[in-house]
Amino acid sequence: MKIAVVTDSTAYLTDKQIADNNIHIIPLPVIIDNEVYKEGVDISTEEFYEKLKKSETFPSTSQPAIGELITFYENLGTQGYDTVISIHLASTISGFYQTLKNLANEIKGVKVYPFDSQITVMLMGNLVLKAARMAEAGANVENIFAELENLRGTMNECFIVDDLQNLVRGGRLSNASAFIGSVLKIKPLLTFDDDSHKIVAFDKVRSMKKALKRAENIFEEDKEKVAYPLRLIVIHANDLEAAEAWKQELVQKYPDCQIDLSYFGPVIGTHLGEKAIALAWMKDIDK
């Protein structure tokens, strides 16, 4: 058995991580002013946020064309793979995982096993890295899926957004009505609900400083409950300065934790908006 590990572009892995671990990426489309761009191929994260400031219409996202998907997976078969583990963004925010499940039996030459990460961004990226390393070490699909499910259960996150309108327009916020009337300077805090796996707003505070502290408090509560090492990720939407400053504070507070810096690229940035920032954590895959 030769296993290929596939994910979509919202894992936001670095070029080095992709190359070193032989990971295959499906770019997801983002549409700005009726122009379709493939994330990470036709448009960079920096270009996206520049276009976002000037766009005349609200951007949107889409799924890859069915024909392109079939060709992508069947090409892996011609490269000598007979099995594909395909890990994708949460099915509650995209129909891609379900599309792939429906399509899997039509793909010739390889057996495709889709996996719903129930999340996105670099949390999903760490699942992908773990799967790729296990595949390289000779693990089978059953063992890899068991480990992915275990890691998925260790994840938590707190997103802080400047404005809920992006999520509301895109239909990605399940309890929008409770938060729409927020006044200026209110910072909504969001997470993926543990039961529904949908994005929900669970709190709102009156300043960014208080929002960051609230996120840290939630992390500390989780940290006290577990016996394994946690890995922290600071994720930003075109606000590197703020993200780096927060990371440095966290390094001082949590010297025993690996703390990574990542970003919201075009597809996720479409729904969260510029200046969103998040703190995410999970079991450290390197310890």
C-alpha positions as CSV (number, residue, x, y, z in Angstrom):
1,M,0.0,0.0,0.0
2,K,1.3,3.4,-1.0
3,I,-0.6,6.3,0.7
4,A,-0.9,9.8,-0.6
5,V,-1.9,12.5,1.9
6,V,-4.0,15.3,0.4
7,T,-5.5,18.4,1.9
8,D,-7.0,21.7,0.7
9,S,-5.3,25.1,0.7
10,T,-7.0,26.2,3.9
11,A,-4.5,24.1,5.9
12,Y,-2.1,27.0,5.3
13,L,1.0,24.9,5.4
14,T,4.4,26.4,4.5
15,D,6.0,25.4,1.2
16,K,8.7,23.6,3.2
17,Q,6.2,21.6,5.2
18,I,4.5,20.6,2.0
19,A,7.7,19.5,0.3
20,D,9.3,17.8,3.3
21,N,6.2,15.7,4.0
22,N,5.2,15.0,0.4
23,I,1.7,16.6,0.9
24,H,-0.6,17.2,-2.0
25,I,-2.7,20.4,-2.0
26,I,-6.1,21.1,-3.6
27,P,-6.4,24.9,-4.0
28,L,-9.9,26.3,-3.2
29,P,-11.5,29.1,-5.3
30,V,-12.2,32.5,-4.0
31,I,-14.2,35.0,-6.0
32,I,-13.6,38.8,-5.9
33,D,-15.5,41.1,-8.2
34,N,-16.6,38.1,-10.3
35,E,-12.9,37.0,-10.9
36,V,-12.1,33.5,-9.7
37,Y,-8.7,32.9,-8.1
38,K,-7.3,29.6,-6.8
39,E,-6.0,30.2,-3.3
40,G,-2.2,30.1,-3.1
41,V,-1.9,29.6,-6.9
42,D,-3.5,32.6,-8.7
43,I,-3.6,34.9,-5.6
44,S,-1.4,35.2,-2.5
45,T,-2.6,36.2,0.9
46,E,-1.1,39.6,0.6
47,E,-2.7,40.2,-2.8
48,F,-6.1,39.0,-1.5
49,Y,-6.2,41.5,1.4
50,E,-5.2,44.3,-1.0
51,K,-8.0,43.4,-3.4
52,L,-10.4,43.1,-0.5
53,K,-9.9,46.8,0.4
54,K,-10.7,47.8,-3.2
55,S,-13.4,45.3,-4.1
56,E,-16.8,46.5,-5.2
57,T,-18.6,43.4,-4.1
58,F,-18.4,41.1,-1.1
59,P,-16.0,38.2,-1.9
60,S,-17.2,34.6,-1.8
61,T,-15.7,31.1,-1.9
62,S,-16.5,28.0,-3.9
63,Q,-15.6,24.4,-4.5
64,P,-13.2,23.1,-7.1
65,A,-14.8,21.8,-10.3
66,I,-15.8,18.1,-10.2
67,G,-13.7,17.3,-13.3
68,E,-10.6,18.9,-11.8
69,L,-11.0,16.9,-8.6
70,I,-11.3,13.6,-10.5
71,T,-8.3,14.4,-12.6
72,F,-6.3,15.4,-9.5
73,Y,-6.9,12.2,-7.6
74,E,-6.5,9.9,-10.7
75,N,-3.2,11.6,-11.4
76,L,-2.0,10.4,-8.0
77,G,-2.8,6.9,-9.2
78,T,-0.5,7.3,-12.2
79,Q,2.3,8.4,-9.7
80,G,2.1,5.0,-8.0
81,Y,-0.3,5.6,-5.2
82,D,-3.1,3.2,-4.6
83,T,-4.6,4.9,-1.5
84,V,-5.4,8.5,-0.7
85,I,-6.2,10.0,2.7
86,S,-7.8,13.4,2.0
87,I,-8.2,15.7,5.0
88,H,-10.4,18.8,4.5
89,L,-12.0,21.8,6.2
90,A,-15.0,21.4,8.4
91,S,-18.1,20.1,6.6
92,T,-20.1,22.7,8.6
93,I,-18.5,25.6,6.7
94,S,-17.9,24.0,3.3
95,G,-19.6,21.4,1.2
96,F,-16.2,20.1,-0.1
97,Y,-15.9,17.1,2.2
98,Q,-19.4,15.9,1.3
99,T,-18.7,16.4,-2.4
100,L,-15.6,14.3,-2.1
101,K,-17.5,11.6,-0.2
102,N,-20.1,11.5,-3.0
103,L,-17.4,11.4,-5.6
104,A,-15.0,8.9,-4.1
105,N,-16.4,5.8,-5.9
106,E,-16.2,7.5,-9.3
107,I,-12.4,8.0,-9.0
108,K,-10.5,5.4,-10.8
109,G,-7.1,3.9,-9.9
110,V,-7.0,4.9,-6.3
111,K,-9.1,4.4,-3.2
112,V,-9.9,7.8,-1.6
113,Y,-10.7,8.1,2.1
114,P,-12.0,11.6,3.0
115,F,-11.6,12.9,6.5
116,D,-13.6,15.8,8.0
117,S,-11.2,17.7,10.1
118,Q,-14.1,19.6,11.7
119,I,-11.8,22.6,11.7
120,T,-9.6,24.5,9.3
121,V,-6.4,26.6,9.2
122,M,-3.2,25.4,10.9
123,L,-5.1,23.2,13.3
124,M,-6.0,21.1,10.3
125,G,-2.5,21.6,9.0
126,N,-1.1,19.7,12.0
127,L,-3.5,16.8,11.4
128,V,-2.2,16.7,7.8
129,L,1.4,16.7,9.0
130,K,0.7,13.9,11.4
131,A,-1.0,11.8,8.7
132,A,1.8,12.3,6.3
133,R,4.5,11.3,8.8
134,M,2.5,8.2,9.8
135,A,2.0,7.3,6.1
136,E,5.7,7.7,5.5
137,A,6.4,5.4,8.5
138,G,4.2,2.7,7.0
139,A,1.0,3.1,9.1
140,N,-2.3,1.9,7.5
141,V,-5.4,3.9,6.9
142,E,-7.2,2.6,10.0
143,N,-4.3,3.6,12.3
144,I,-3.9,7.0,10.7
145,F,-7.6,7.8,11.0
146,A,-7.6,6.7,14.7
147,E,-4.8,9.1,15.5
148,L,-6.5,11.9,13.5
149,E,-9.7,11.4,15.5
150,N,-7.7,11.4,18.7
151,L,-5.9,14.6,17.8
152,R,-9.1,16.2,16.6
153,G,-10.5,15.7,20.1
154,T,-7.7,17.8,21.6
155,M,-8.4,21.0,19.6
156,N,-9.9,24.2,20.8
157,E,-9.8,27.7,19.5
158,C,-11.0,31.3,20.0
159,F,-11.5,33.6,17.1
160,I,-11.8,37.4,17.6
161,V,-13.2,39.4,14.8
162,D,-13.7,43.1,14.1
163,D,-17.0,42.6,12.4
164,L,-19.4,39.8,12.2
165,Q,-20.9,40.9,8.8
166,N,-18.5,38.7,6.8
167,L,-19.6,35.6,8.6
168,V,-23.3,36.6,8.5
169,R,-23.3,37.3,4.8
170,G,-21.6,34.0,4.1
171,G,-24.0,32.1,6.3
172,R,-21.2,30.6,8.4
173,L,-22.3,31.9,11.8
174,S,-25.1,29.7,13.3
175,N,-26.3,32.0,16.1
176,A,-25.8,35.3,14.3
177,S,-29.1,36.9,15.5
178,A,-27.9,37.1,19.1
179,F,-24.9,39.2,18.1
180,I,-25.8,41.3,15.1
181,G,-26.9,44.3,17.1
182,S,-23.5,44.7,18.8
183,V,-22.3,48.3,19.1
184,L,-19.0,49.6,17.9
185,K,-15.9,48.5,19.8
186,I,-17.5,45.2,20.9
187,K,-15.2,42.3,20.1
188,P,-17.2,39.1,19.4
189,L,-15.5,35.8,20.4
190,L,-16.2,32.8,18.3
191,T,-15.4,29.1,18.3
192,F,-16.3,25.8,16.7
193,D,-19.0,24.3,18.9
194,D,-18.0,20.9,20.4
195,D,-21.3,19.3,19.5
196,S,-22.5,20.8,16.2
197,H,-19.0,21.7,15.0
198,K,-20.5,24.9,13.6
199,I,-19.0,28.3,14.2
200,V,-20.8,30.0,17.1
201,A,-20.3,33.4,18.8
202,F,-20.1,32.6,22.6
203,D,-19.1,35.9,24.1
204,K,-18.4,39.6,23.4
205,V,-16.1,42.0,25.3
206,R,-15.5,45.7,24.9
207,S,-11.8,45.8,23.9
208,M,-9.2,43.8,22.1
209,K,-7.2,43.6,25.2
210,K,-10.0,42.0,27.1
211,A,-10.7,39.7,24.2
212,L,-7.1,38.4,24.1
213,K,-7.2,37.8,27.8
214,R,-10.5,35.9,27.5
215,A,-8.9,33.6,24.9
216,E,-5.9,33.0,27.2
217,N,-8.2,32.2,30.1
218,I,-10.0,29.6,28.1
219,F,-6.6,28.1,27.1
220,E,-5.5,28.0,30.7
221,E,-8.7,26.2,31.7
222,D,-8.1,23.6,29.0
223,K,-4.4,23.3,29.9
224,E,-5.2,22.4,33.5
225,K,-7.5,19.6,32.4
226,V,-5.0,17.6,30.3
227,A,-1.9,15.5,31.0
228,Y,-0.3,16.0,27.5
229,P,1.7,18.9,26.1
230,L,-0.3,21.5,24.2
231,R,0.8,23.5,21.1
232,L,-0.4,27.0,20.7
233,I,-1.0,28.8,17.4
234,V,-1.6,32.5,17.0
235,I,-3.4,33.1,13.7
236,H,-4.0,36.5,12.1
237,A,-5.8,38.1,9.1
238,N,-3.3,40.5,7.6
239,D,-2.2,41.9,11.0
240,L,1.3,40.4,11.5
241,E,2.4,43.0,13.9
242,A,-0.5,42.4,16.4
243,A,0.0,38.6,16.0
244,E,3.8,38.8,16.7
245,A,3.2,41.0,19.7
246,W,0.7,38.5,21.2
247,K,3.0,35.6,20.5
248,Q,5.8,37.2,22.4
249,E,3.5,37.8,25.4
250,L,2.5,34.1,25.2
251,V,6.1,32.9,25.0
252,Q,6.7,34.6,28.3
253,K,3.6,33.2,30.0
254,Y,3.8,29.7,28.6
255,P,7.5,28.8,28.2
256,D,6.7,25.1,28.2
257,C,4.5,25.4,25.1
258,Q,5.4,25.4,21.5
259,I,3.9,28.6,20.0
260,D,3.4,28.9,16.3
261,L,2.4,31.8,14.1
262,S,0.1,31.3,11.2
263,Y,-2.5,33.2,9.1
264,F,-6.0,33.3,7.7
265,G,-5.5,33.1,3.9
266,P,-8.0,34.2,1.2
267,V,-10.7,31.5,1.7
268,I,-11.0,31.8,5.5
269,G,-10.2,35.5,5.4
270,T,-13.2,36.0,3.1
271,H,-15.5,34.9,6.0
272,L,-13.6,36.4,9.0
273,G,-12.5,39.7,7.5
274,E,-9.3,41.6,7.8
275,K,-7.7,42.0,11.3
276,A,-9.3,38.9,12.7
277,I,-7.0,37.1,15.2
278,A,-7.2,33.8,16.9
279,L,-5.7,31.6,19.5
280,A,-5.8,27.9,18.8
281,W,-4.4,24.9,20.6
282,M,-4.1,21.1,20.4
283,K,-2.0,18.2,21.5
284,D,1.6,18.9,20.3
285,I,2.2,16.5,17.4
286,D,6.0,16.7,18.0
287,K,6.0,15.6,21.6
